Amino acid sequence: MVGTFWQLIAATVTLTSIVEAAFTPNIQKVQQARKRQAELCSPLELVIARGTDEPGNPTFGIIVGDPLFNATSFLIPAVTGYAVNYPANFDCDSRSLGSTDILNHLAIQTSTCPSQKFVLVGYSQGADVVHLATSQLDPSYYPAIDAIVVFGDPGNRGPGQFDPLGSAEPAFPTALANRVKENCAFNDPVCTNNGTDVSAHLSYGNAGTPFINDSARYIESQFQSGGDTGPDFADDAAPDLGNGRYILPQHQHSSTYSHRKLSDDYSADGQLRLSDYIVNRVSGVINSFL
């Protein structure tokens, strides 16, 4: 009996060792998967849609996306970003493809990271994309959207207007309208009804303009307040467009984030690409309104 007892103990120990050996790799995989998920689940993500033909240099967009992400990460170091995957060209389906990508990304991220918050960012056609995406967004996602920040937005021209691609511009949902920051440079013909200065549409990342820094601060405030800071459509001193909307005037101010000129941020090759972009963009904007 004694021998049998110890044989049983030995067999049990052996079986336990085998089971532990079999499950240890799986436990490690689970732990690794949880670690990867934690890395993916930042507290805040900027979902950024670039403008028409805007180079995604280095990641989110040379005019608005990258400067805004850099400024925001200075204020919220844990922020992450997602570059909306869409053509950003003059094809008729460009805007809808961008909207679909945003909706799919939000569905995946909110499932993977239930506590993650989002800021939807769009410049020019990217603002079009954000308008369309939010108009199609299921209301169950609204609590996850801390802010909507747009630059050179055709939708700022008022209801019933068409974007440069000839599509009607859907308004932001009422439930999200109090989380919107509109950036529209003085005399920008894309986001005003009476603008005539095409170069203004390219000015949002320029040193000395308030758009990037003010937007980063707005994002920080919205994130800290859970989206309850309120909308920021314009300064009270901005000129009235005649449809109840205002545009942000250009002014100088001190900033926590030291925003540099684009030429300070990019190589000679990057500057060449920026020059090409400006020429093509100006031509494209002019032709779209002719």
Secondary structure per residue as TSV (DSSP state, phi and psi in degrees):
chain	resnum	aa	ss	phi	psi
A	1	M	-	360.0	-42.0
A	2	V	H	-61.8	-44.9
A	3	G	H	-61.4	-41.4
A	4	T	H	-63.2	-40.1
A	5	F	H	-60.4	-48.2
A	6	W	H	-70.2	-31.7
A	7	Q	H	-62.8	-39.3
A	8	L	H	-65.9	-42.0
A	9	I	H	-61.3	-45.0
A	10	A	H	-61.8	-42.3
A	11	A	H	-64.3	-39.1
A	12	T	H	-64.5	-44.5
A	13	V	H	-60.9	-43.2
A	14	T	H	-62.3	-44.8
A	15	L	H	-63.3	-41.2
A	16	T	H	-61.6	-41.5
A	17	S	H	-63.5	-40.9
A	18	I	H	-64.4	-44.2
A	19	V	H	-63.4	-44.1
A	20	E	H	-62.9	-40.8
A	21	A	H	-63.9	-37.1
A	22	A	H	-70.2	-36.0
A	23	F	H	-93.2	-18.4
A	24	T	H	-58.3	-46.8
A	25	P	H	-58.9	-38.7
A	26	N	H	-66.1	-39.7
A	27	I	H	-62.6	-42.1
A	28	Q	H	-62.7	-39.2
A	29	K	H	-63.9	-41.9
A	30	V	H	-62.1	-44.2
A	31	Q	H	-63.3	-40.9
A	32	Q	H	-65.5	-40.4
A	33	A	H	-64.2	-40.6
A	34	R	H	-65.2	-36.9
A	35	K	H	-65.5	-43.8
A	36	R	H	-63.0	-39.9
A	37	Q	H	-64.7	-40.5
A	38	A	H	-61.7	-37.1
A	39	E	H	-68.2	-35.2
A	40	L	H	-73.1	-29.7
A	41	C	-	-91.0	71.6
A	42	S	-	-71.4	160.7
A	43	P	S	-67.2	-26.7
A	44	L	E	-145.3	137.3
A	45	E	E	-128.3	132.4
A	46	L	E	-90.0	121.8
A	47	V	E	-101.6	109.0
A	48	I	E	-115.1	123.1
A	49	A	E	-107.3	116.5
A	50	R	-	-74.7	171.1
A	51	G	-	-84.6	176.0
A	52	T	T	-59.9	123.0
A	53	D	T	58.2	15.7
A	54	E	-	-73.7	125.4
A	55	P	-	-61.0	132.5
A	56	G	-	-82.7	62.8
A	57	N	-	-114.6	119.6
A	58	P	S	-85.1	-18.2
A	59	T	S	-136.9	-51.8
A	60	F	S	-110.2	-18.0
A	61	G	-	145.2	133.3
A	62	I	T	-74.6	-28.4
A	63	I	T	-87.2	-49.0
A	64	V	T	-119.5	-50.3
A	65	G	H	-55.4	-56.2
A	66	D	H	-68.5	-44.7
A	67	P	H	-58.1	-41.0
A	68	L	H	-68.3	-41.7
A	69	F	H	-63.1	-42.4
A	70	N	H	-62.8	-42.7
A	71	A	H	-65.7	-40.8
A	72	T	H	-68.7	-39.7
A	73	S	H	-67.2	-23.6
A	74	F	H	-66.7	-37.1
A	75	L	H	-87.2	-33.9
A	76	I	S	-129.2	86.1
A	77	P	T	-57.6	-27.1
A	78	A	T	-84.0	-0.2
A	79	V	-	-65.4	146.2
A	80	T	E	-122.1	171.7
A	81	G	E	-138.4	154.8
A	82	Y	E	-132.7	125.9
A	83	A	E	-88.5	117.2
A	84	V	-	-59.2	129.3
A	85	N	-	-92.5	98.2
A	86	Y	S	-155.0	162.9
A	87	P	-	-63.0	-35.0
A	88	A	-	53.7	46.8
A	89	N	S	-129.7	-166.6
A	90	F	S	-92.3	11.0
A	91	D	S	-66.2	147.2
A	92	C	T	-62.8	-29.1
A	93	D	T	-95.2	5.5
A	94	S	H	-59.5	-48.8
A	95	R	H	-63.6	-43.1
A	96	S	H	-67.1	-34.9
A	97	L	H	-66.0	-38.4
A	98	G	H	-65.7	-42.3
A	99	S	H	-61.1	-44.4
A	100	T	H	-61.5	-39.5
A	101	D	H	-65.3	-40.8
A	102	I	H	-62.4	-46.5
A	103	L	H	-62.7	-42.4
A	104	N	H	-65.6	-41.5
A	105	H	H	-64.3	-43.5
A	106	L	H	-63.3	-38.3
A	107	A	H	-63.1	-43.7
A	108	I	H	-68.5	-47.1
A	109	Q	H	-66.2	-42.7
A	110	T	H	-68.5	-27.3
A	111	S	H	-73.5	-41.3
A	112	T	H	-76.8	-37.8
A	113	C	-	-129.2	79.4
A	114	P	T	-59.7	-25.3
A	115	S	T	-95.0	-3.8
A	116	Q	-	-70.6	141.8
A	117	K	E	-108.1	159.7
A	118	F	E	-133.8	148.7
A	119	V	E	-122.0	123.1
A	120	L	E	-91.3	122.8
A	121	V	E	-121.1	133.7
A	122	G	E	-144.0	138.0
A	123	Y	E	-117.6	125.8
A	124	S	T	58.2	-117.4
A	125	Q	H	-60.2	-29.1
A	126	G	H	-61.0	-34.4
A	127	A	H	-66.0	-39.2
A	128	D	H	-54.7	-46.6
A	129	V	H	-59.8	-42.9
A	130	V	H	-66.5	-41.2
A	131	H	H	-55.8	-50.5
A	132	L	H	-65.1	-42.6
A	133	A	H	-62.2	-44.9
A	134	T	H	-68.8	-29.9
A	135	S	H	-69.2	-21.5
A	136	Q	H	-104.0	-2.7
A	137	L	S	-75.5	131.3
A	138	D	-	-64.4	134.7
A	139	P	G	-56.1	-21.3
A	140	S	G	-64.0	-17.8
A	141	Y	G	-88.4	-13.8
A	142	Y	G	-53.6	-43.4
A	143	P	G	-60.2	-21.9
A	144	A	G	-83.5	-10.9
A	145	I	E	-94.8	105.2
A	146	D	E	-77.9	-32.0
A	147	A	E	-161.1	157.2
A	148	I	E	-125.7	121.6
A	149	V	E	-125.1	119.3
A	150	V	E	-126.4	152.5
A	151	F	E	-131.0	134.3
A	152	G	S	55.1	45.4
A	153	D	-	-84.1	117.7
A	154	P	G	-57.9	-26.7
A	155	G	G	-68.6	-14.7
A	156	N	G	-72.2	-10.7
A	157	R	G	-78.3	-3.5
A	158	G	-	109.4	167.9
A	159	P	T	-66.8	150.0
A	160	G	T	80.3	7.5
A	161	Q	-	-90.1	159.8
A	162	F	B	-110.4	146.7
A	163	D	-	-79.6	172.0
A	164	P	T	-59.9	-19.0
A	165	L	T	-89.3	1.3
A	166	G	S	88.1	12.8
A	167	S	-	-99.5	145.6
A	168	A	B	-67.1	142.1
A	169	E	-	-96.2	108.8
A	170	P	-	-70.9	142.3
A	171	A	-	-74.2	158.4
A	172	F	-	-67.0	143.6
A	173	P	-	-56.2	144.4
A	174	T	G	-54.9	-39.4
A	175	A	G	-66.9	-20.6
A	176	L	G	-105.2	-8.4
A	177	A	G	-63.6	-25.5
A	178	N	G	-84.5	9.6
A	179	R	G	-119.8	18.6
A	180	V	E	-101.0	136.2
A	181	K	E	-118.1	118.3
A	182	E	E	-96.6	130.1
A	183	N	E	-115.0	115.6
A	184	C	-	-137.2	112.5
A	185	A	-	-67.5	146.2
A	186	F	T	-54.7	128.4
A	187	N	T	73.8	13.6
A	188	D	-	-72.2	117.6
A	189	P	T	-72.0	-14.2
A	190	V	T	-80.9	-35.2
A	191	C	T	-111.9	5.0
A	192	T	S	-127.3	159.7
A	193	N	S	-84.9	-16.5
A	194	N	S	-125.2	15.7
A	195	G	-	-73.9	147.0
A	196	T	-	-131.8	-3.8
A	197	D	-	-103.6	100.1
A	198	V	G	-63.9	-32.7
A	199	S	G	-63.2	-24.1
A	200	A	G	-62.8	-30.2
A	201	H	G	-69.2	-16.9
A	202	L	G	-103.5	8.4
A	203	S	-	-94.2	-1.6
A	204	Y	T	-65.9	-25.1
A	205	G	T	-100.3	5.7
A	206	N	S	-72.3	142.4
A	207	A	T	-61.0	141.7
A	208	G	T	92.7	-11.7
A	209	T	-	-97.3	152.2
A	210	P	S	-88.0	-7.6
A	211	F	H	-61.7	-48.6
A	212	I	H	-67.2	-49.9
A	213	N	H	-65.3	-44.3
A	214	D	H	-63.2	-37.6
A	215	S	H	-68.7	-39.3
A	216	A	H	-62.3	-40.9
A	217	R	H	-66.3	-39.3
A	218	Y	H	-61.9	-43.9
A	219	I	H	-60.3	-44.9
A	220	E	H	-59.6	-44.4
A	221	S	H	-65.0	-42.8
A	222	Q	H	-64.6	-40.3
A	223	F	H	-64.3	-43.4
A	224	Q	H	-69.8	-31.3
A	225	S	H	-94.4	0.2
A	226	G	T	71.3	28.3
A	227	G	S	87.1	15.2
A	228	D	-	-107.0	13.9
A	229	T	S	-66.4	-34.6
A	230	G	-	107.8	166.8
A	231	P	-	-74.6	159.9
A	232	D	B	-136.0	87.7
A	233	F	-	-87.0	-26.6
A	234	A	-	178.6	170.1
A	235	D	-	-79.8	148.7
A	236	D	T	-62.5	-26.7
A	237	A	T	-84.1	-2.1
A	238	A	S	-71.8	151.7
A	239	P	-	-68.4	141.3
A	240	D	B	-74.5	136.8
A	241	L	-	-84.6	-6.4
A	242	G	S	93.4	-2.9
A	243	N	S	-126.6	24.8
A	244	G	S	83.3	0.6
A	245	R	-	-109.2	158.4
A	246	Y	B	-126.5	160.8
A	247	I	-	-116.2	152.0
A	248	L	-	-78.8	122.8
A	249	P	-	-74.1	157.2
A	250	Q	-	-84.3	130.8
A	251	H	-	-152.4	161.8
A	252	Q	-	-94.9	146.4
A	253	H	-	-161.0	160.8
A	254	S	-	-76.3	158.0
A	255	S	-	-144.6	145.2
A	256	T	S	-65.7	-37.3
A	257	Y	S	-96.8	125.0
A	258	S	-	-84.8	100.3
A	259	H	-	-85.7	130.8
A	260	R	-	-99.5	165.1
A	261	K	-	-66.6	152.7
A	262	L	H	-58.1	-36.0
A	263	S	H	-65.2	-21.4
A	264	D	H	-79.0	-19.6
A	265	D	H	-98.5	-12.5
A	266	Y	S	-129.2	153.7
A	267	S	-	-73.4	176.8
A	268	A	H	-58.0	-38.2
A	269	D	H	-66.1	-39.4
A	270	G	H	-64.7	-38.2
A	271	Q	H	-66.4	-36.7
A	272	L	H	-64.3	-42.5
A	273	R	H	-64.0	-37.8
A	274	L	H	-65.0	-41.7
A	275	S	H	-61.4	-45.5
A	276	D	H	-60.7	-41.2
A	277	Y	H	-62.6	-44.1
A	278	I	H	-61.5	-44.8
A	279	V	H	-61.0	-49.1
A	280	N	H	-65.9	-39.4
A	281	R	H	-67.3	-44.0
A	282	V	H	-60.5	-44.7
A	283	S	H	-62.3	-42.5
A	284	G	H	-65.7	-42.9
A	285	V	H	-65.5	-44.1
A	286	I	H	-60.9	-46.8
A	287	N	H	-64.7	-33.2
A	288	S	H	-69.3	-20.5
A	289	F	T	-104.6	2.0
A	290	L	-	-85.0	360.0
